[in-house]
Amino acid sequence: MRSEMTFKRLGEIVDAYGASPARWPEAERPAAEALLAVSAEARALVEEAGRFDALLDMAPAGVPSAALAGRLMAARPRPAAPSGRPVAPRRRATGILGALLETVWPYGSPAFPAGALAAALILGLALGSTSNISLLQPETSVAAASGDQTGEGLIALAMADQAWPEEWMQ
């Protein structure tokens, strides 16, 4: 509780609560009224705030429409699910295919995983069609004709042996 009221603090109280002492904080009301009794400047401040309060009281108080109240209620935050995700309304499966989709993907619309699957398929086909598949087929070159040496050389390479077959050094 303040025992001494300053003009600045009285201005803050009047700005926040208006000119009526009944609306002022109870802890500061006696000190503010004591300042009003001795200061003409404080009384002028409260009179000016009283005129402003009278202007505000003349403004009609509008009642919100039912449509506005409905939009506000629809936009309110929803409680979160235990996992931290918002609770989504359950959709009903239509037919056997819908029940199967809901069983496989119960997290909402299956459009996202279906799109990801389609993108992976297209990317795989594009990369597969542009790669050189002839590398996977055995060649009929000189290195392939000497079958045992090539096999031993690959084993040496796989085992990190430093002794390279001489034909690889060419």
C-alpha positions in Angstrom: 0.0 0.0 0.0 1.3 3.4 -0.9 1.1 6.2 1.6 2.2 8.9 -0.8 0.6 9.5 -4.2 2.5 11.2 -7.0 0.9 13.1 -9.8 2.4 10.7 -12.4 0.9 7.7 -10.6 -2.5 9.4 -10.4 -2.3 10.0 -14.1 -1.6 6.2 -14.7 -4.5 5.3 -12.5 -6.9 7.6 -14.2 -5.7 6.4 -17.7 -6.2 2.8 -16.7 -9.4 2.9 -14.6 -11.1 6.1 -15.5 -12.2 9.2 -13.6 -14.5 7.5 -11.0 -12.7 6.8 -7.7 -14.9 3.8 -7.2 -13.0 2.0 -10.0 -9.6 2.8 -8.7 -7.5 0.2 -6.8 -8.6 0.1 -3.2 -5.0 0.1 -1.9 -4.2 3.4 -3.7 -7.6 5.1 -3.5 -7.2 7.0 -0.2 -3.8 8.4 -1.2 -5.2 9.4 -4.6 -8.2 11.1 -3.0 -5.9 12.9 -0.6 -3.9 14.2 -3.6 -7.1 15.4 -5.2 -8.0 17.4 -2.1 -4.8 19.4 -2.2 -3.9 19.7 -5.9 -5.8 21.7 -8.4 -3.7 20.2 -11.2 -4.8 16.7 -10.1 -8.5 17.8 -10.0 -8.1 19.2 -13.6 -6.7 15.8 -14.7 -9.6 13.9 -13.2 -12.2 16.3 -14.7 -10.7 15.9 -18.2 -10.8 12.1 -17.8 -14.4 12.5 -16.6 -15.3 14.2 -19.9 -13.6 11.5 -21.9 -15.5 8.8 -19.9 -18.7 10.6 -20.7 -17.9 10.4 -24.4 -17.1 6.7 -24.1 -20.4 6.1 -22.3 -22.3 7.7 -25.2 -21.0 5.1 -27.6 -23.5 2.3 -28.2 -22.5 -1.1 -27.0 -22.9 -3.6 -29.8 -24.0 -7.1 -29.2 -22.1 -9.7 -31.3 -24.1 -11.5 -33.9 -24.7 -15.2 -33.8 -22.6 -15.6 -37.0 -19.6 -13.9 -35.3 -20.0 -16.0 -32.2 -20.1 -19.1 -34.4 -16.9 -18.1 -36.3 -15.1 -17.4 -33.0 -16.1 -20.8 -31.5 -15.1 -22.6 -34.7 -11.7 -20.9 -34.6 -11.0 -21.6 -31.0 -8.0 -23.9 -30.1 -8.8 -27.6 -29.7 -7.4 -29.8 -27.0 -4.3 -31.7 -28.1 -4.3 -35.5 -28.3 -2.0 -37.4 -25.8 0.6 -37.7 -28.5 0.8 -33.9 -28.9 -1.1 -33.8 -32.2 -4.4 -32.0 -32.5 -7.5 -34.3 -32.4 -8.8 -34.8 -35.9 -12.4 -35.8 -36.5 -12.7 -39.5 -37.5 -13.9 -40.1 -41.1 -16.0 -43.0 -42.0 -14.7 -45.6 -44.4 -16.8 -46.0 -47.5 -16.7 -49.5 -49.0 -14.1 -52.1 -48.9 -11.4 -49.9 -50.5 -12.0 -47.1 -48.0 -11.8 -49.5 -45.1 -8.6 -51.0 -46.5 -7.1 -47.5 -47.0 -8.1 -46.5 -43.4 -6.5 -49.6 -42.0 -3.2 -49.0 -43.9 -3.1 -45.2 -43.3 -5.3 -44.1 -40.3 -3.6 -40.7 -40.1 -6.0 -38.7 -42.4 -5.9 -38.3 -46.1 -3.9 -41.0 -48.0 -3.0 -38.4 -50.7 0.4 -37.5 -49.1 1.8 -41.1 -48.9 0.3 -41.9 -52.3 2.1 -38.9 -53.8 5.4 -39.9 -52.1 5.1 -43.4 -53.5 4.3 -42.1 -57.0 7.3 -39.7 -56.9 9.6 -42.6 -55.7 8.4 -44.8 -58.5 8.9 -42.1 -61.2 12.4 -41.3 -59.8 13.3 -45.0 -59.8 12.1 -45.5 -63.3 13.9 -42.4 -64.6 17.2 -43.4 -62.9 16.9 -47.0 -64.0 16.3 -46.1 -67.6 19.2 -43.7 -67.8 21.8 -46.0 -66.2 24.2 -48.1 -68.1 23.0 -51.6 -67.5 25.8 -53.1 -69.7 28.1 -52.8 -66.7 26.2 -55.5 -64.9 26.5 -57.9 -67.8 29.7 -59.9 -68.4 31.9 -58.5 -71.0 33.7 -60.4 -73.8 36.9 -58.5 -73.4 40.4 -59.8 -72.7 40.0 -59.3 -69.0 36.8 -61.3 -68.9 38.4 -64.1 -71.0 41.1 -64.7 -68.4 38.4 -65.6 -65.8 40.5 -66.8 -63.0 42.8 -63.8 -62.9 39.9 -61.4 -62.9 38.2 -63.2 -60.1 41.4 -63.3 -58.0 42.0 -59.6 -58.8 38.5 -58.7 -57.5 39.0 -60.7 -54.4 42.4 -58.9 -53.8 40.7 -55.6 -54.4 37.9 -56.5 -51.9 40.4 -57.5 -49.3 42.4 -54.3 -49.8 45.5 -56.2 -51.0 48.1 -53.8 -52.4 49.3 -56.3 -55.0 47.3 -55.3 -58.1 47.1 -57.5 -61.1 49.5 -56.2 -63.7 46.7 -55.9 -66.3 44.9 -53.3 -64.1 48.0 -51.1 -64.2 47.8 -50.5 -67.9 
